[in-house]
Amino acid sequence: MKRTVQVTLDFANTGKKHLLLSLFDDYKQEVQFFIDYFWKNAVFSGKFVDKCTYSLSSSDLPASLKQKAAQQALQTVKSQRKKKRKSKPYFNGKSVELDQRFVRISQEVNSFDLWFHFRGLGFILDVPSKKHKHFNQYKNWNLKKSIRLRNRDGKLLADLFFEASAPAKKTEGGIIGIDQGYRRLAVTSSRQILGPELPQVIEKITRKQRGSKNYQRALRARDNYIDYHVKQLPIDELQAVVIEDLKNVKHKSKFSKKVNNKLQYWTYTRFVTRLEELCELNGVRVHKVNPRNTSRQCSVCGYTHEGNRKGDMFLCLKCGHRDGADFNAPKIILMRFLSGEPTEPRQESCSLGLLKG
C-alpha cells in the first residue's frame, strides 16, 4: 500500500524560501529542455538517462540535478505518448522530484517534528516543518526517502510517501453495490445514502471566481465532503463492494450550459480513489461492473427499458416493480457481480447516470 501526505515548508525564513522558490524556475527550464530533446529525437522509451544525454545541458545546475530533470522529462514524454492526443508536453514547473541525493528527512528535532535537509541543489538548507493528524495516521508505516517539492502559488509544500504491506483480503462479511451520482454522492444496495448535499457543495464552487483563493477553498471543501462520506460506509462489516466501471465514460453536453457547468465539478474519481484506499486498508475487495443501463434495468425481473426510469422513481413497465430510482440502480450493480456478468466498460453518454441519485 502507498499513501502520500502533504506538509508545509512555510516555517522557513524568507531567505530560505527565496532559494527554494528560485529552484523551480531553473528546474522548469531544465526539464523542458530535455522534453524538447526527447520529443525531437523520438526518444519515447527506456527507464534511465545516461550521462551523455543529461550532459547536453549547458545550465549551471549540478550534474545530479540535471540527471534528475532529464529523468523526469523522459517519464513525462512517455506518459504523453500513451494518451490519445500526442502533442509535445510542456512542464508547468510546479513540482520537483527529489530523491535521497538531494534531501534527508529527520524527525523529532528541537521544537519541530520534521526537518528537511537539502543538499546538492546548488545550496545547502535545513528547513523545518510539523506533523499533523493525517501524517500521524501513518506513523507505523515506512517513510520513503524521496519527496516531491511543490510550489502552490508561492506556498512551499512537500509530499511525503509512505508504504506498508496490505492486509489479507476478507473472506467473510457482506457484499454491497454502490451507485454514484450527482444529486447524491452515492447510494448502496442496502439503501444507505452518502452525501445527499453534494449539489449544494458543488453550487458553492460555481459561485466562486475560477482560480481565486475562495474557489480553491471550495474545491477542497468538496473533496473533504467526499472523504467524510466515504468513511460512513460500514466497511468493518463487508468483504467486498461493487461499483460501476466508469473509467471510459465521457460527459456529453446534453444539458443546458448551467447544468454542464455544475457537472464539471462532479468528480467520481475522487470517490472511487478514496473508496479503494479505504477498502485496501481493511482487506475489502473492490469489484467493477458494466455501467450500461443500470438506471433502466429492473432489479426484480431484469427488464430493461428507458421508460422504466421516471425522474426520481423507477417503475418497471413489465412487472410493475416500483422503487426509488436511487435504490434500484445499486441493486442492479450488485446483481451483475453476483451473476458473474463480465465487465465491459464502454464510452457512452452519462445523460441519465450523471443526474441520478
Sequence and secondary structure as in RCSB ss.txt:
>XXXX:A:sequence
MKRTVQVTLDFANTGKKHLLLSLFDDYKQEVQFFIDYFWKNAVFSGKFVDKCTYSLSSSDLPASLKQKAAQQALQ
TVKSQRKKKRKSKPYFNGKSVELDQRFVRISQEVNSFDLWFHFRGLGFILDVPSKKHKHFNQYKNWNLKKSIRLR
NRDGKLLADLFFEASAPAKKTEGGIIGIDQGYRRLAVTSSRQILGPELPQVIEKITRKQRGSKNYQRALRARDNY
IDYHVKQLPIDELQAVVIEDLKNVKHKSKFSKKVNNKLQYWTYTRFVTRLEELCELNGVRVHKVNPRNTSRQCSV
CGYTHEGNRKGDMFLCLKCGHRDGADFNAPKIILMRFLSGEPTEPRQESCSLGLLKG
>XXXX:A:secstr
 EEEEEEE TTS HHHHHHHHHHHHHHHHHHHHHHHHHHHTT    S   HHHHTT  SSS HHHHHHHHHHHHH
HHHHHHHSSS         EEEE TTTEEEEEEETTEEEEEEE SSSS EEEEE   HHHHTTTTSEEEEEEEEE
EETTEEEEEEEEE       SSSEEEEEEE SSSSEEETT  EE TTHHHHHHHHHTS TTSHHHHHHHHHHHHH
HHHHHTTS GGGEEEEEEE  TT B    S HHHHHHHTT  HHHHHHHHHHHHHHTT EEEEE  TTTTTB TT
T  B GGGEETTEEE TTT  EEEHHHHHHHHHHHHHHTT        B TTTTT  
